[in-house]
Amino acid sequence: MRLFLMFAILCGFYNEAYGKGSLDIDMKLKSLNKPSLKTIKSEDGDIIDCIDIYKQHAFDHPALRNHKIQMKPSVDFGTKKTTIPNNGSSEQITSQIWSKSGNCPKGTIPEAVLMALGYNFIGAQSDINVWNPPRVQASDYSSAQIWLLGGLSDTFESIEAGWAVNPSVFGDSRTRLFTYWTKDGYSKTGCVNLLCAGFVQTTTKFALGAAIEPVSTTSQKQHFITDTNSGNWWLTCANNVIGYWPGTLFAYLKHSATAVQWGGEVHSPNVGKKPHTRTSMGSGQWASYLWAQACYHSNIRIKDYSLQIKYPKYLSEYADEYECYSTKLHRKTYMSEPYFYFGGPGQNSRCP
């Protein structure tokens, strides 16, 4: 289930596809069998292994056999400037819980829907409001994220990042930082975080898959992470460079994307069935509840070959199952920049 807005330049590009919730056991074991130079036990119970940056799982991919690590983007979004005033009620998340217990040494890494259609997108960003959605079922996941897409509808390529609650992958219901990639519509390639070869991590400060805290609560201070994808498909979070997806992994995404999507997703074997899944999206509240109650994306931007950071000009809202989840593009005033709210409770009286 994806919620997004559409910048309609091309039609018929993208169809829904599911199936990234389960991971191959061999991939998990292979990713874990890397020598650790330092082990950090987080106060929340997570174990963070610091491995040699050149021995990370990304380099098991044949396309990266002779790859030289790039430590910073050649193109970026520049200094982050928030254009929407928050009056002190929002706070950006700049670290994770595990970093209170230690840091990975230099040379290692820690392991642990608005849509724009067009061409030549080389970056996208937004501030993603962080929540812990209630009632995420054991076989489901719920996320808030950004997608960059390219290719054909049945074998599309995608790189993704944001936060997710995914009990089947992480073993609990905590909100965690995640990435994902595929080059064949989730059929045979790609995975979450570093559980297969592909994504190259460069930071020592963030661990993909580690818990994000604090999370937002109703009518209290709102917390957000900032995700930016650009250049060699770099990922930054809260102005920290996390790493990148090498262009050699892809055919269509090798140089640019033809679609950018912002929103939320619920994956479940019980979407579109009766009874519908009880897994919620975002905060678990309807988009119409707005600020401090519903989850949102703000400061939405794209970048193309003009190298200009742009706000998408034409927007429309869409929800797959509007009786279960909803969207709302809302401006506080006529001239102010909108927030894109999304979410919902899943199964309810309107969504049996």
HELIX and SHEET records of a PDB file:
HELIX    1   1 ILE A   25  LEU A   32  1                                   8    
HELIX    2   2 ILE A   53  LYS A   55  5                                   3    
HELIX    3   3 HIS A   57  ASP A   60  5                                   4    
HELIX    4   4 PRO A   62  LEU A   64  5                                   3    
HELIX    5   5 ILE A   97  SER A  101  5                                   5    
HELIX    6   6 PRO A  167  PHE A  170  1                                   4    
HELIX    7   7 GLY A  247  LEU A  249  5                                   3    
HELIX    8   8 ALA A  287  TYR A  289  5                                   3    
SHEET    1   A 9 SER A  90  GLN A  92  0                                        
SHEET    2   A 9 GLN A 222  SER A 230  1                                        
SHEET    3   A 9 LEU A 114  ASN A 129 -1                                        
SHEET    4   A 9 ARG A   2  PHE A   7  1                                        
SHEET    5   A 9 ALA A 257  HIS A 267 -1                                        
SHEET    6   A 9 TYR A 141  GLY A 150 -1                                        
SHEET    7   A 9 GLU A 157  VAL A 165 -1                                        
SHEET    8   A 9 ARG A 176  THR A 182 -1                                        
SHEET    9   A 9 CYS A 191  VAL A 192 -1                                        
SHEET    1   B 5 SER A  90  GLN A  92  0                                        
SHEET    2   B 5 GLN A 222  SER A 230  1                                        
SHEET    3   B 5 LEU A 114  ASN A 129 -1                                        
SHEET    4   B 5 ARG A   2  PHE A   7  1                                        
SHEET    5   B 5 GLU A 317  ALA A 319 -1                                        
SHEET    1   C 3 SER A  36  LYS A  41  0                                        
SHEET    2   C 3 ILE A  47  ASP A  52 -1                                        
SHEET    3   C 3 THR A 108  PRO A 110 -1                                        
SHEET    1   D 5 SER A  90  GLN A  92  0                                        
SHEET    2   D 5 GLN A 222  SER A 230  1                                        
SHEET    3   D 5 TRP A 234  CYS A 237 -1                                        
SHEET    4   D 5 ASN A 240  TYR A 244 -1                                        
SHEET    5   D 5 VAL A 200  GLN A 201 -1                                        
SHEET    1   E 5 SER A  90  GLN A  92  0                                        
SHEET    2   E 5 GLN A 222  SER A 230  1                                        
SHEET    3   E 5 LEU A 114  ASN A 129 -1                                        
SHEET    4   E 5 CYS A 295  ASP A 304 -1                                        
SHEET    5   E 5 ILE A 309  LYS A 310 -1                                        
SHEET    1   F 6 SER A  90  GLN A  92  0                                        
SHEET    2   F 6 GLN A 222  SER A 230  1                                        
SHEET    3   F 6 LEU A 114  ASN A 129 -1                                        
SHEET    4   F 6 CYS A 295  ASP A 304 -1                                        
SHEET    5   F 6 TYR A 339  GLY A 343 -1                                        
SHEET    6   F 6 SER A 326  HIS A 330 -1                                        
END                                                                             
